[in-house]
């Protein structure tokens, strides 16, 4: 019985070693992370947030996801290209998964959603 338990334990450990953990990311050096950014959208206010550990959320004031953001589990950032790539479990035809940072400061975040420039301000 002990041998079976040890074999099962070893199998679980080996299986977990191969998993890539996105949460090992640290983007804390970038101004756009760990801030709630808001803008007036077409019908409601919108809030976008990128955390320093790779989490992402984008919703309107009513709580609904914008750009099908509820299908995305996180993001990666390429500082050379200034592009954010959304990591999604599923994509839709209208979803934009690559977002370019146009401008970022302490108070402003300007993003290019495939030609649609969206200007966000730091939420107070």
C-alpha positions in Angstrom: 0.0 0.0 0.0 2.9 2.4 0.8 4.4 1.7 -2.6 1.2 2.6 -4.4 0.9 5.8 -2.4 4.5 6.7 -3.2 4.1 5.9 -6.9 0.9 8.1 -7.1 2.7 10.9 -5.2 5.6 10.8 -7.6 3.3 10.8 -10.6 1.5 13.9 -9.3 4.8 15.7 -8.7 6.1 14.9 -12.1 2.9 16.0 -13.8 2.9 19.3 -12.1 6.5 20.0 -13.0 5.8 20.4 -16.6 3.1 23.1 -16.2 4.0 26.6 -17.2 2.8 29.0 -14.5 2.0 32.4 -16.0 1.9 33.9 -12.5 5.8 33.9 -12.4 5.6 37.1 -14.4 6.5 40.4 -12.8 5.6 43.6 -14.7 5.7 45.8 -11.6 8.3 48.2 -13.2 5.7 49.4 -15.8 3.5 52.4 -15.2 0.4 50.8 -16.8 0.2 47.9 -14.2 -1.7 47.8 -10.9 -3.8 50.8 -11.8 -7.5 51.0 -12.7 -7.8 53.0 -15.9 -11.2 54.4 -17.0 -12.7 56.1 -20.0 -16.1 57.1 -21.3 -17.2 54.4 -23.7 -19.9 54.5 -26.3 -22.7 53.7 -23.9 -21.0 53.5 -20.5 -17.8 54.0 -18.7 -15.1 51.4 -19.1 -12.4 50.2 -16.8 -9.3 48.3 -17.8 -6.7 46.8 -15.5 -3.4 45.0 -16.0 -1.8 43.7 -12.8 1.9 43.3 -12.4 1.5 39.5 -12.1 -0.2 39.1 -15.5 -3.9 39.3 -14.7 -6.2 41.4 -16.9 -9.7 42.7 -16.7 -11.8 45.0 -18.9 -15.4 45.8 -18.2 -18.0 48.6 -18.5 -19.6 50.4 -15.6 -22.5 47.9 -15.7 -20.1 45.0 -15.0 -20.2 43.4 -18.5 -16.9 42.5 -20.1 -15.6 44.7 -23.0 -13.9 43.1 -26.0 -15.0 39.6 -24.6 -12.4 40.1 -21.8 -14.1 37.5 -19.7 -12.5 34.9 -22.1 -9.0 36.1 -21.2 -7.0 34.7 -18.4 -4.2 37.1 -18.5 -1.6 38.9 -20.7 2.0 39.0 -21.7 3.8 42.3 -22.5 6.7 42.9 -25.0 8.5 46.0 -24.0 10.4 46.2 -27.3 7.2 46.4 -29.4 5.1 48.0 -26.7 2.5 45.3 -27.3 0.2 43.5 -24.9 -1.0 40.1 -26.0 -4.1 38.8 -24.2 -4.0 35.1 -23.3 -7.5 33.8 -23.9 -9.2 30.5 -23.5 -11.3 31.2 -26.5 -11.4 33.9 -29.1 -14.3 35.4 -31.0 -14.4 37.2 -34.4 -14.7 40.6 -32.9 -12.1 40.1 -30.2 -8.8 42.0 -30.3 -6.0 40.1 -28.5 -3.0 42.3 -29.5 -3.1 45.8 -28.0 -0.4 48.4 -28.6 0.6 51.0 -26.0 0.7 54.4 -27.7 1.3 56.5 -24.6 1.6 55.8 -20.9 2.2 58.2 -18.0 1.2 58.5 -14.4 -2.3 59.6 -15.4 -2.9 58.6 -19.0 -2.9 55.2 -20.8 -3.5 55.4 -24.6 -4.1 52.0 -26.3 -4.4 51.0 -29.9 -7.1 48.3 -30.4 -6.4 47.5 -34.0 -6.7 51.1 -35.2 -9.3 52.1 -32.5 -7.3 54.4 -30.2 -8.7 54.4 -26.7 -7.6 56.9 -24.1 -7.9 56.0 -20.4 -7.3 58.0 -17.3 -6.1 56.9 -13.9 -9.1 56.2 -11.7 -9.1 58.3 -8.5 
